[in-house]
Amino acid sequence: MKIQNTNVTADYFDGILNLTLPLSEEEKNKVVKVNLGEATA
């Protein structure tokens, strides 16, 4: 994935870190799956 490095921002509020990583124009039509499930012990 290509990210616009000059437009990356981060905010921290109430224990939550929010990162904004804007994609370059050619990457905007791609779908990325993120697994937020818990790891099994």
N, CA, C and O atoms as a printed pandas DataFrame, in Angstrom:
     atom_number atom_name residue_name chain_id  residue_number  x_coord  y_coord  z_coord
0              1         N          MET        A               1    0.837   -1.193    0.000
1              2        CA          MET        A               1    0.000    0.000    0.000
2              3         C          MET        A               1    0.872    1.242    0.000
3              4         O          MET        A               1    1.903    1.297    0.670
4              5         N          LYS        A               2    0.454    2.207   -0.739
5              6        CA          LYS        A               2    1.178    3.472   -0.762
6              7         C          LYS        A               2    0.402    4.499    0.044
7              8         O          LYS        A               2   -0.779    4.739   -0.204
8              9         N          ILE        A               3    1.075    5.097    1.006
9             10        CA          ILE        A               3    0.454    6.072    1.906
10            11         C          ILE        A               3    1.077    7.439    1.658
11            12         O          ILE        A               3    2.270    7.552    1.379
12            13         N          GLN        A               4    0.255    8.465    1.764
13            14        CA          GLN        A               4    0.751    9.835    1.629
14            15         C          GLN        A               4    1.464   10.208    2.931
15            16         O          GLN        A               4    0.827   10.657    3.884
16            17         N          ASN        A               5    2.778   10.022    2.968
17            18        CA          ASN        A               5    3.552   10.241    4.189
18            19         C          ASN        A               5    3.438   11.657    4.743
19            20         O          ASN        A               5    3.568   11.862    5.949
20            21         N          THR        A               6    3.201   12.611    3.893
21            22        CA          THR        A               6    3.141   13.997    4.345
22            23         C          THR        A               6    1.812   14.344    5.007
23            24         O          THR        A               6    1.689   15.415    5.602
24            25         N          ASN        A               7    0.799   13.451    4.918
25            26        CA          ASN        A               7   -0.514   13.736    5.480
26            27         C          ASN        A               7   -0.895   12.823    6.641
27            28         O          ASN        A               7   -2.063   12.788    7.027
28            29         N          VAL        A               8    0.055   12.086    7.206
29            30        CA          VAL        A               8   -0.225   11.184    8.327
30            31         C          VAL        A               8   -0.438   12.007    9.598
31            32         O          VAL        A               8    0.337   12.916    9.894
32            33         N          THR        A               9   -1.505   11.678   10.352
33            34        CA          THR        A               9   -1.758   12.375   11.609
34            35         C          THR        A               9   -2.059   11.354   12.704
35            36         O          THR        A               9   -2.459   10.224   12.419
36            37         N          ALA        A              10   -1.864   11.762   13.953
37            38        CA          ALA        A              10   -2.162   10.904   15.098
38            39         C          ALA        A              10   -2.805   11.750   16.187
39            40         O          ALA        A              10   -2.375   12.873   16.451
40            41         N          ASP        A              11   -3.842   11.199   16.818
41            42        CA          ASP        A              11   -4.515   11.856   17.937
42            43         C          ASP        A              11   -4.617   10.860   19.085
43            44         O          ASP        A              11   -4.863    9.676   18.857
44            45         N          TYR        A              12   -4.432   11.327   20.314
45            46        CA          TYR        A              12   -4.556   10.478   21.495
46            47         C          TYR        A              12   -5.557   11.120   22.437
47            48         O          TYR        A              12   -5.360   12.245   22.895
48            49         N          PHE        A              13   -6.650   10.388   22.730
49            50        CA          PHE        A              13   -7.696   10.933   23.574
50            51         C          PHE        A              13   -8.357    9.800   24.348
51            52         O          PHE        A              13   -8.758    8.801   23.750
52            53         N          ASP        A              14   -8.475    9.933   25.644
53            54        CA          ASP        A              14   -9.136    8.939   26.499
54            55         C          ASP        A              14   -8.544    7.537   26.347
55            56         O          ASP        A              14   -9.277    6.548   26.348
56            57         N          GLY        A              15   -7.243    7.455   26.219
57            58        CA          GLY        A              15   -6.583    6.154   26.105
58            59         C          GLY        A              15   -6.689    5.515   24.732
59            60         O          GLY        A              15   -6.328    4.350   24.570
60            61         N          ILE        A              16   -7.177    6.253   23.737
61            62        CA          ILE        A              16   -7.319    5.713   22.383
62            63         C          ILE        A              16   -6.399    6.487   21.442
63            64         O          ILE        A              16   -6.463    7.713   21.354
64            65         N          LEU        A              17   -5.546    5.745   20.743
65            66        CA          LEU        A              17   -4.675    6.341   19.746
66            67         C          LEU        A              17   -5.323    6.166   18.384
67            68         O          LEU        A              17   -5.581    5.041   17.955
68            69         N          ASN        A              18   -5.585    7.263   17.708
69            70        CA          ASN        A              18   -6.225    7.245   16.399
70            71         C          ASN        A              18   -5.227    7.711   15.356
71            72         O          ASN        A              18   -4.811    8.869   15.356
72            73         N          LEU        A              19   -4.843    6.801   14.465
73            74        CA          LEU        A              19   -3.906    7.142   13.396
74            75         C          LEU        A              19   -4.674    7.323   12.096
75            76         O          LEU        A              19   -5.531    6.507   11.756
76            77         N          THR        A              20   -4.371    8.381   11.381
77            78        CA          THR        A              20   -4.957    8.604   10.067
78            79         C          THR        A              20   -3.843    8.471    9.039
79            80         O          THR        A              20   -2.896    9.257    9.022
80            81         N          LEU        A              21   -3.973    7.452    8.173
81            82        CA          LEU        A              21   -2.963    7.166    7.161
82            83         C          LEU        A              21   -3.627    7.265    5.782
83            84         O          LEU        A              21   -4.120    6.265    5.261
84            85         N          PRO        A              22   -3.641    8.440    5.205
85            86        CA          PRO        A              22   -4.334    8.602    3.922
86            87         C          PRO        A              22   -3.609    7.861    2.798
87            88         O          PRO        A              22   -2.388    7.949    2.666
88            89         N          LEU        A              23   -4.382    7.129    1.991
89            90        CA          LEU        A              23   -3.821    6.399    0.868
90            91         C          LEU        A              23   -3.583    7.334   -0.303
91            92         O          LEU        A              23   -4.269    8.342   -0.471
92            93         N          SER        A              24   -2.595    6.975   -1.108
93            94        CA          SER        A              24   -2.378    7.730   -2.326
94            95         C          SER        A              24   -3.554    7.478   -3.262
95            96         O          SER        A              24   -4.290    6.509   -3.075
96            97         N          GLU        A              25   -3.739    8.307   -4.235
97            98        CA          GLU        A              25   -4.900    8.225   -5.131
98            99         C          GLU        A              25   -5.008    6.853   -5.797
99           100         O          GLU        A              25   -6.118    6.348   -5.962
100          101         N          GLU        A              26   -3.898    6.238   -6.181
101          102        CA          GLU        A              26   -3.962    4.961   -6.889
102          103         C          GLU        A              26   -4.324    3.793   -5.978
103          104         O          GLU        A              26   -4.677    2.724   -6.474
104          105         N          GLU        A              27   -4.246    3.966   -4.661
105          106        CA          GLU        A              27   -4.546    2.895   -3.724
106          107         C          GLU        A              27   -5.971    2.952   -3.174
107          108         O          GLU        A              27   -6.388    2.006   -2.505
108          109         N          LYS        A              28   -6.722    3.998   -3.419
109          110        CA          LYS        A              28   -8.015    4.199   -2.782
110          111         C          LYS        A              28   -9.058    3.150   -3.145
111          112         O          LYS        A              28  -10.002    2.954   -2.380
112          113         N          ASN        A              29   -8.929    2.475   -4.266
113          114        CA          ASN        A              29   -9.933    1.501   -4.677
114          115         C          ASN        A              29   -9.647    0.088   -4.169
115          116         O          ASN        A              29  -10.404   -0.833   -4.472
116          117         N          LYS        A              30   -8.587   -0.098   -3.414
117          118        CA          LYS        A              30   -8.258   -1.414   -2.882
118          119         C          LYS        A              30   -8.936   -1.628   -1.534
119          120         O          LYS        A              30   -9.175   -0.679   -0.788
120          121         N          VAL        A              31   -9.244   -2.896   -1.231
121          122        CA          VAL        A              31   -9.878   -3.248    0.036
122          123         C          VAL        A              31   -8.849   -3.973    0.891
123          124         O          VAL        A              31   -8.150   -4.871    0.420
124          125         N          VAL        A              32   -8.768   -3.568    2.156
125          126        CA          VAL        A              32   -7.834   -4.198    3.088
126          127         C          VAL        A              32   -8.643   -4.767    4.242
127          128         O          VAL        A              32   -9.435   -4.053    4.857
128          129         N          LYS        A              33   -8.448   -6.056    4.541
129          130        CA          LYS        A              33   -9.166   -6.704    5.642
130          131         C          LYS        A              33   -8.279   -6.682    6.887
131          132         O          LYS        A              33   -7.114   -7.076    6.829
132          133         N          VAL        A              34   -8.829   -6.224    8.007
133          134        CA          VAL        A              34   -8.112   -6.165    9.263
134          135         C          VAL        A              34   -8.820   -7.058   10.267
135          136         O          VAL        A              34  -10.018   -6.903   10.503
136          137         N          ASN        A              35   -8.086   -7.990   10.859
137          138        CA          ASN        A              35   -8.657   -8.899   11.844
138          139         C          ASN        A              35   -8.464   -8.322   13.226
139          140         O          ASN        A              35   -7.330   -8.183   13.684
140          141         N          LEU        A              36   -9.559   -7.979   13.909
141          142        CA          LEU        A              36   -9.498   -7.409   15.249
142          143         C          LEU        A              36   -9.910   -8.418   16.319
143          144         O          LEU        A              36  -10.155   -8.041   17.464
144          145         N          GLY        A              37   -9.986   -9.697   15.952
145          146        CA          GLY        A              37  -10.382  -10.731   16.900
146          147         C          GLY        A              37   -9.312  -10.985   17.945
147          148         O          GLY        A              37   -8.147  -10.629   17.767
148          149         N          GLU        A              38   -9.731  -11.610   19.040
149          150        CA          GLU        A              38   -8.797  -11.897   20.123
150          151         C          GLU        A              38   -7.965  -13.118   19.776
151          152         O          GLU        A              38   -8.451  -14.052   19.139
152          153         N          ALA        A              39   -6.705  -13.104   20.200
153          154        CA          ALA        A              39   -5.837  -14.254   19.994
154          155         C          ALA        A              39   -6.197  -15.346   20.993
155          156         O          ALA        A              39   -6.511  -15.055   22.147
156          157         N          THR        A              40   -6.153  -16.602   20.554
157          158        CA          THR        A              40   -6.450  -17.700   21.463
158          159         C          THR        A              40   -5.220  -18.078   22.246
159          160         O          THR        A              40   -4.108  -18.055   21.719
160          161         N          ALA        A              41   -5.417  -18.431   23.525
161          162        CA          ALA        A              41   -4.289  -18.746   24.386
162          163         C          ALA        A              41   -3.968  -20.229   24.366
163          164         O          ALA        A              41   -3.038  -20.668   25.042
